[in-house]
Amino acid sequence: MYCRPLPRCRTRVGVWLLAVALQAATARAASRPVTAHPTRPATVRVRDFARAHGFHVKWLEPDKRLQLSRNGLTLVLNANSREATVNGLHVWLLKPFEYRNPAGYLSQLDVDHVVYPLLYPPRNVGGRKVRHICLDPGHGGKDPGYRVGAHEEQRYTLALAYELKSQLAQAGFKVSLTRTGDEFVDLAERPQAARRVGADLFLSLHFNAAADNRQEVRGTEVYCLTPAGAASTAAGSDGPTSGVLPGNRHDAKNFRLAFELQKALHDRLQAEDRGVRWARFAVLRDATMPAALIEAGFLSHPDEGKRILDTAYRRRIAAAIVEGVQAYKRVVERR
């Protein structure tokens, strides 16, 4: 039987439609949180993983600190600890790196939610750009946040938000705020406000305070939403559930955003690096876009607290956050 060949234009249309369908399927798969599978191992042997992904492996301290390096990416794991470094930046793992003589094991959760977003960065689908940032100045109104003497956290998060808004606008971003004055905004309303304006990123701004050792505790830390199946590093943030939450739809981008923000804060401010951390804070749980919560320093520290009160230093904090947002934007928009 003779079949007449399709005209070239139809063939091209068919190929194009197939490509679009595959791209859409990939986007759907990427947006779904990684969940445990009954046949999937809970841990992976690090040397096997390293061999499969082209890492060079060596012990920096025998049986204590293991280094994996590949093409400008260096991961250092500490035996039986959640604390690790990525290119020198402090990152908290979701589970401890287990050393069981003579092999080390990394949790599958950390492979999926820490290592893969660094090795294979998440991308925006369909050429989508990061244009609109929603800033969430922490606290306000009847919730002043941390108070150090006469200084309330809510006042300085709002001042930082306005400075950051100005710098982001100069960099070409559209910016919205969840509050514009000393007003109370319910925690659940904050990510919803970001959703209503169609924001591409949600950044919650805070300053820290230590209950003890105020002369010593200082530095910056950035939180992203804890993936399902892991415990948070922020005490008391897990709430009644540790299952899949709406914000877990963006786990890979949440982590990459937090990583780029913490890197920029550390590099720009030369503040103590308290790392990328995990929490199920209310403002992160319900975010429908990639989100992070920034703790930009300790109001309670005698030196760092004074700097936070200074307009020029807050300008530097804002510049660091802009740098982190731009670094994230370059990663996810790369094609």
N, C-alpha and C positions, 0 to 999 in steps of 0.2 A: 504494500500500500504506500502511495506517495504522499508525503506530508510537506506542504509548502512552508518554507522557513519564514519565521516572523520577521517583519521589517525591523531594521536596526533601532528605530526610535522606540518601538514597543519593547525591544530587548532592554534598552537603556532604562526605560520607565520601570520595567520589572525589577532590574537590579537595584534601582533607586528605592523602590518600595520595600524590597527585602532589606536593604541597609537601614531604612528608617525603622522597620519592625524590629530588627536586631538591636538597634540603638535604644529603642523604647524598652525592650525586654531587659537589656543591660541596666538601664536606669532603674527599673523596678527592682531588680535583684540587688543593686547597690544600695537602694534606699531601705531595704528590709534589714532589721537588726539580726545579727548572727545569733542563733539560738543553739542550745545543745542538741545533739543528735544521739540516739541510743547507742549507735555503733561508733561514735566519734570518741577518740581517746581524750581524757581530761588533761593529759600532759603530753609534751613531745620531748624527745631526747634532743638536747641542744646541738650536739655535734651532728646528728642526722639532719636536723633542720638547717644548720649552717652549710653542710655539704650540698644540700638540695638547692640552696639559694645563693651559693657562691661567696659565703663569708669565710674569712680567715679567722681561726680560733686560737687563742692562747690564754694561759693563766697569767694574770698580772701578779697575783699572790697564790701559790699553790693551794687548791681546795678552798679558796676564800673569794677571789675576785677574778671573774672570767670575762675576757674581752672578745667581742665579735666585731669585725671590721670589713667593710666592703664599699668601694667607690665613694669615699667621703662620709660614710655613715659608720659611726663607732658606738657600739652599745656595750656598756659595762654592767655586769650582773654581780650582785653580792650574794654569797651563799646563804640560803635560808632567810632571805630578807625580801621585802617589797621595794626597797630602795634601789634605784638604778640610775645610770646617767646615759644620756644620748648626746653625743658630741659635747660632752662636758656639762650638759644641762641636766638638772635633777628631775627625774620622772619617777613617780610612784607606780609600781606594777599593781595589777588587780589581784594577783596571788603571789606568794613568795616564790622566788627562784629556788627550787629544791636541789640540794646537793646530796646525792646518795652515792657514796663511794662505789665505783670510780667515775660516776657520770652525773651530769646536771640535767635537770628537767625544768622546762618552762611551761606554764599553763597554756592550754589552747586559747583561753580567753585573752591572754596577753599577746599571743601570736596574732589573733584576729583583730584586737582593738588597740594595740600599741605598735607592734612591729610592722604589720601590713600597711597601716596608714602612713608610715614613714618610708617603707620600701616601695609601695605602689600607691602613691597619693590619690585620694578621691578626687574625681573630676566632676565639674558641672556638665550636665547633659544639654545638648542642643545649643551650645554657644551661650548659655545663660550667664549673665554678668553679675558681679557683686556690686550693687549700686546704692542700696538703701540700708542704712544702719540704724537700728533702734537702740538708744542708750537708756539705761535704767539706773538713775541715781538712787542708790540704796536708801531705805528708810524714809523719814519725812513725817510731819505732823505729830500725831501722838506717839509715833515710833521714832525717837531721836537717834537710835543706834548706840554705838559706843560713846560714852561721855568721859572726857579726860579734863578735869577741872571745869572750866566754863565752855569748853569746846565740844560740840556735838558732831558726831559723824555725818549726820544727814546734811549739815550745812556744807561740808567740804566735798561730799560726793556730788552735790548739786553744782558747786563751783567747778569741780573737775569736769562734770558733764558739759557745762557751757563752754569751757575752754576746748574740750575735745570736739564738741560740735563745730566750733569755729575752724579748727584745724582739719577736720574731716571734710568740711565744706570746701575749704581751700584746695584740698586734694581731689575734689570732684565728686564727692559722695553726697547723696541726699541723707538728711539726718532727722530723726524724730526722737522725742523724749517721752518717757512714761510719766514724768511729773516736771513741772516748770517752776514750782515754788515750794514753800514749806507746807506741803499737804500730804495727807496719808493716802496711799494707794495700796489696796489689798494685794497680797502676793500673787494670788491667782489672776488678778486683772493685768498684771504687768506683761507676761508673755502674750496675753490676748490682745493687748494694745499693739504689740509688735505685729501680730497676725493681721489685725484690721488695716494697718497701713501698708501691708505687703512688704515688710522688711526682709532683707536677705540675710541679715545677721542680727543677733540680740546680744548685747553686752551689758551685764549688770555690774555696776561700779561700787566698790566698798573700800573701807579702810579697816584695818585689824586692830585688836587690842589683846594683850596678854593678861591673864589673871595673876600669874606668878612670873618671877624672873623678868620683870619689866625692864631692868637694866640691860638685859641680854637679848631678849627675843625681838627680832627685827626681820625685815626683808619682804619680798613679794612672792605671791603664789597665785596660780590661776586654776580654777576648778572647771571640769566638764562633767557631764552627767555620767553616773556610774552605769555600765552595761548590766543587763540582766545576768544574775548568777554570781555577782561579785559583791563584796562588802565595800562600802565607801571608806575614804580616809577621814572624812569629816564626821566626828562623833555625833550621833543623834540625828543624822540627816536621812537615814534609810527609811524611817517611817514604818507603816504597817506592811509594806510590800517591797520586795526586791525583784519583782517580775518585770516584764517588758512595759515600759512607759512610753507615752507619745514622743517624748524627746529622743528616745533610743533609735528612732528612725534615722537619725543623723549621727550615729556613734562615731563613724570614721572621721567625719568633718568636725564634729565637736572636739575630738582629741587633737586633730591637726590645728584647729583654730587656737585651742588653749596652748599648744606647744609653741606656735609662732608668737603668740602674745607674751608668754613667759620668757621666751628667748630675747625678744626685743626689750622687755622691761629690764632683764638682767644686763644685757649689753649696754643699753642707754644709761641706766641709772647707777650701774655698778653696785646695786643693792644685793644683800644676801639672797641667794637663790634657794627658796623654799620649795620650788618645784611645781610641776604639773600634778594636780591632785584630782580626786574623784568625790562627788557628792550627789545626793538626790535632793538638792534644794528645790523648793517649790517653783522658783522662777526658771529652773532648768528642766524640771520634769515635764512641763506642758508646752515647752517651746516648739513651735512648728517649723522652725528654721534652725540652722546651726547656732549654738549658743555657748557662752562662757561667762563665768563669774570671776571678776578680777579683784583680788585683795592687794591694793597698790602700796602697802606699807603699814607700819604699826604706829597708830596714834599714841600708844602707851609708851613707846620707847623715847627716852629723853632727847635724843638727837634726831632720830627719824621723824618723831612726832612734830618737832619744831619745823622741819623741812616741809612736812605736809601742809602746815599752816601758811607756808610761803607761796605766793602767787607764781613766782618764777620756777619753783620746783614742780608745782602742779603742771606748769606749761611743759616741763620736761617729761612728766608722766604721760601727758596727752600725746606728745610727739612720739614716745615709745609705743603707745597703743596704736597710733596711726601706722607706724612702721610695721607692727605685727599684723594689722588688718591688710595692709598692702602685700605683705609676704604671703599671707593666706590666699588673697585674691589671685596672685600670680600662680600659686600651686593649683587651685581648683579650676582656673580658666585655661590652663595650658591644654593644648590639643595635640 
